[in-house]
Amino acid sequence: MTAPFLSLAQIRNRLILTTRAILRDHQPGPDGRCPICRTTGCPVATAARNVLRTAEEVQQRSTATKPTAPDPDEPQHAG
């Protein structure tokens, strides 16, 4: 499928899967260097972590329920 036929949730899930694959490929070795970029502090891995964090924050924000104000016409229960 191509993007016009995917829901926003499907696009987000594909983005997360791709980001995780990038992080697996750019995982630092025992010497602390990225095996692909051959640098410490791999910029590709840093960008992937930022994308993953943002995608997860968006999901948390969209599923969080906002507190509602109490209905003045509804009787209050003492708890």
Order of alpha helices (4+ residues) and beta strands (2+ residues): alpha-alpha
